[in-house]
């Protein structure tokens, strides 16, 4: 059965450097062996091999930055010609855990500081020695999947390979079979 939500046994916790050491970066790597396909966007994606998850953390004066990298390959189907294909996934996502101030004016300044950046700001009231990024890893994996996978060199023209009477879009074959059955029964 295809995955539609995060597996319950996933747990990804990464250490954070000490608050006083803003130059130190800590990283952790996991390898996921996903046997079940992942269902997303009315399509199922099977993983052709392990998925590598890399998480790097660094303290900042405002809190902490977390960089999540996802890499692997999925088997998909071309959305134009329905041919099977393999798509590489290599994405990085940046999250900033920002410690919230009790001063309302200070909170607005902190939000404006990150407003134009390429990161997701996650306000927190406290940061300890580690952070649980399990839900973020799931989110990154789903977002990294191709929305509209197509053949990289362009699709083979189906019309050129088939005789004129068989030139039908493969996505509509079931509908064409139904129409043929209705004609045989005497319908229109």
N, C-alpha and C positions, 0 to 999 in steps of 0.2 A: 504494500500500500504506500502511496506517495506521501511524503512529508508535507504538511500544510502549516505546521507550527514547530517551534523549537523543541528538539528532543528533551525530555524531562531529565535525562542523565547528564546533560551538558553542564559543565561548571568551569568557567575561565576566570581565575582571580590572578591579578598581576600586582607585583610589589611596586610601591612608589618610593622614590629616593627620599631621604630625610629632607625636611622642609628647608634647612639651611644650605643644602647642596643643590643649587639650581643648575649646575653644569653637568651633573651625572645623569646618564640615561640608562634605564634598565629595560631589558627586553626579554620576552618569553616567546617560545615557538611551540605550537601544537600541530599535529598532523591528524586530520579527521579522515576516517575511512567510512564514507557514507555509502551504505549498500542500497538504501531505498532512494528512489528518485525524489526530487523536490518539485512540488506542484506550485506554479506561480504564473499568473497572467494567462490562464486557460491553456497552459502548456506544461508538460512534464520534462524535467531536466534530469538525466542520469549522469552521475559523475563517473568519468572514465578512469579515474585514479584518485589517489588521496588529495585532499584539499589542505593546503598549508596556511595556517593562521599565524601571523606575526604581530605581536603587540609590543609597542615601545612606549615607555612612560618617562616623563620629565617634569620636575617641579618648576613652577613659574611663580612670580610674585603674587599673581592673582589666585593660584591654586595648583592645577596640574594639567598637562597636555597628554593625551593618549592617541597614538597613531596606530591604527589597525590595518594590516595588510592581508588581503585574501588572494590566493593564487591556486589555480587548478584548471581542470578542463571539464566541460560538460558536453554530453551528446545531446543534440537538438535536431530539429527538423527545419529545413528552409521554409520560411513563411510564404515564399512565392511558388516554388516548384515541389515542395514536400520531400526533397531529397535529404537523406541523413547527412549530418555534418557535425564536426567537433569544433567547439568554440573555446578559446583560451580565456580564462578569467584572471585578470591582474588589476586589482583595484586597491587604492589606499584611502582611508577615511580618517579625518582628524576630529577629535573631540576635545573640548576644553572644559574641565571641571573648574568652575569659578566659585570661590567662597563668597557667599552672600553676606553683605554688610547689613547691619540693623538700620543704618541710616538710609532712608528712601532716596535721597538725592545721590548718594554714593552708588546705590544699586543701578540707577539709570546711567550713571557715568560708566560703570563696569560693562553694562550691556552695550552701550555705544562703542566702547573700545573694541569689541569683537564683531560689531555689526557687519562690517564690510569684508571680513575675513572668510576664508574657505573652510570653515570649521563649524561644528555644531556646539553651541554653548549649553552646558548642563549645570545649572545653578545648584550648589550644595551648601549645607550649613556647616559641614565638618568633613575633613579628609584625614584618614588614618594612615597606616603603613601599607595598605593595599586597597585595591578597588576591584569590584566584581564587574566584569565586562561581558558576561554571558549573553545578556539580551542584545548588547551592541554587536557582538560577533554574529549572532543570528540575523540581525538587521542588515549588517554589511554583506553577508552571504546572499541574502535575498536581493538586495539592491544591485549586487554585482552581476546577477544573471542578465543575459542579453534580452532586451525587450523585443527586438525584431531581428532574429537571426536570419541571415540570407547567405547564399553561396558567395564565397569571397571573390571568385573569378566571374561571377555572373551565372545566372541559371541557364541550363540547357534549354533550348527552345523545344518544347514538347511537340509543337505542331510539326516541326521538321522531321521528327523521328517516327511519326505515326501516319498511316494512310488517312485520307480525308474523312472517311466515315467514322474513324476512331478518335478524332481530335477533340478531346474533352479535357477540361481542367480536372486534375486528379482529385481536387477537393470536393468536386461535385459528382463523383462517380456513384455514390450511394443514391443521390437524388435522381441521376440518370437511370439507374437500375429500377428505381421505384416507378419512374415514368414509363419505362419499357414494360414493366409488369402490368401497369394500368392499361396500356395500349393492347396488350394481349388479352386482358379481361374484357375489352370492348369499351373501355373508358376513353376520355379525350386526352 
